[in-house]
Amino acid sequence: MLKAGFLDLFYVDACLKECPDVRDVIDFAKKTDAVLAYAYLGDVTESITGDKKTQKFEDDYLEELFETLSDLGIHAITYMPARNTREQLERVRDLCKRYQMFQISGEDINSPRQPFISEASKDPYFANLIDSTWYLINR
């Protein structure tokens, strides 16, 4: 709860000059053969990890987001089995299939209290994320 309670005291939104146009980022990714991925956060109603406050992100307009990402040429999505509910991730995975998006594990470690191994990622339902990680390593 420490992070959720104090984040508003020191977090500052990025200004426009710090944020390049998405089309420039896409061009750069193509030139460098990088995998450009959208990081799905998902609305937080109850923090699974205990360090996030209730927040709205992209769940209300997820279908339009996927359509826009596809139209722009962004064909990969990262998501975090330990952060989101099963229902959220089923919806994301269905949209990934519909739009032929490459699925990448977005699990990260933000706290010393967070275990190094993601137990949620061990679920056979997310085996595709292990496969995609090995694909990225071998690129």
C-alpha positions in Angstrom: 0.0 0.0 0.0 3.0 2.3 0.4 3.3 2.8 -3.4 -0.4 3.4 -4.0 -0.6 5.8 -1.1 2.3 8.0 -2.0 2.6 7.9 -5.8 0.4 11.0 -6.2 2.9 13.0 -4.1 5.8 12.6 -6.5 4.6 11.3 -9.9 4.7 13.9 -12.6 3.0 13.3 -16.0 5.4 13.4 -19.0 5.1 16.6 -21.1 4.4 16.4 -24.8 8.0 17.1 -25.9 9.1 14.0 -23.9 6.6 11.8 -25.9 7.5 11.2 -29.5 4.7 10.8 -32.0 3.6 7.1 -32.2 4.3 7.1 -36.0 7.9 8.1 -35.4 8.3 5.3 -32.8 6.8 2.8 -35.3 9.2 4.0 -38.0 12.1 3.6 -35.6 11.0 0.1 -34.6 10.9 -0.9 -38.3 14.3 0.5 -39.0 15.9 -1.3 -36.1 13.9 -4.5 -36.5 12.5 -4.0 -33.0 9.3 -5.6 -31.7 7.0 -2.7 -30.8 4.4 -3.7 -28.3 1.5 -2.1 -26.5 1.7 -2.6 -22.7 -1.8 -3.5 -21.6 -2.5 -2.3 -18.0 -6.1 -3.1 -17.6 -8.5 -1.4 -15.1 -7.7 -2.0 -11.5 -10.7 -2.7 -9.3 -8.8 -4.7 -6.7 -5.0 -4.8 -6.6 -3.9 -8.4 -7.0 -0.4 -7.4 -5.9 -1.6 -5.1 -3.1 0.3 -2.0 -4.3 -2.1 -0.4 -6.8 -5.1 1.9 -6.1 -8.4 1.6 -8.0 -7.8 3.1 -11.5 -9.4 3.1 -14.9 -7.2 2.5 -17.9 -8.2 1.0 -21.3 -10.8 -1.6 -20.6 -13.8 0.6 -21.6 -12.4 1.1 -25.1 -10.3 -2.0 -25.6 -11.8 -3.2 -28.9 -11.2 0.3 -30.5 -7.7 0.3 -29.1 -6.9 -3.0 -30.8 -8.3 -1.8 -34.0 -6.2 1.3 -33.8 -3.1 -0.5 -32.9 -3.6 -2.9 -35.8 -4.2 0.0 -38.2 -1.0 1.7 -37.1 1.0 -1.4 -37.6 1.6 -2.3 -33.9 1.2 -6.1 -33.8 2.3 -7.1 -30.3 0.8 -6.8 -26.9 2.4 -7.3 -23.4 0.3 -8.2 -20.4 0.8 -9.4 -16.9 -0.9 -12.5 -15.5 0.0 -11.5 -12.0 -1.6 -8.0 -12.4 -4.9 -8.6 -14.1 -7.9 -10.8 -13.6 -8.5 -13.9 -15.6 -11.5 -12.3 -17.3 -9.5 -9.3 -18.4 -6.8 -11.5 -19.8 -9.3 -13.8 -21.6 -10.7 -10.7 -23.3 -7.2 -9.4 -24.3 -6.2 -12.8 -25.6 -9.3 -13.1 -27.7 -8.6 -9.7 -29.2 -5.0 -10.7 -29.8 -6.2 -13.7 -31.8 -8.7 -11.6 -33.7 -6.1 -9.0 -34.6 -3.2 -11.5 -34.9 -1.2 -9.8 -32.2 2.0 -11.4 -30.9 1.6 -11.9 -27.1 4.5 -11.1 -24.8 4.8 -11.4 -21.0 4.9 -8.0 -19.4 5.6 -9.3 -15.9 8.1 -7.1 -14.0 9.4 -6.7 -10.5 8.6 -3.3 -8.8 9.1 -4.1 -5.2 11.5 -6.1 -3.1 8.5 -7.8 -1.6 7.5 -9.2 -5.0 8.8 -12.7 -5.7 11.2 -13.2 -8.6 9.1 -16.0 -10.0 5.6 -15.2 -11.2 3.3 -17.9 -9.9 0.5 -16.7 -12.2 2.7 -17.2 -15.2 3.1 -20.9 -14.3 -0.5 -21.5 -15.2 -0.6 -23.6 -18.4 -3.1 -21.1 -19.8 -0.1 -18.7 -20.2 2.4 -21.2 -21.7 2.3 -19.1 -24.9 4.1 -16.4 -23.0 7.0 -18.7 -22.3 7.2 -19.6 -26.0 7.1 -16.0 -27.0 9.9 -15.2 -24.6 12.1 -17.9 -26.1 11.2 -16.6 -29.6 12.4 -13.1 -28.6 15.6 -14.4 -27.0 16.4 -16.4 -30.2 15.6 -13.5 -32.7 
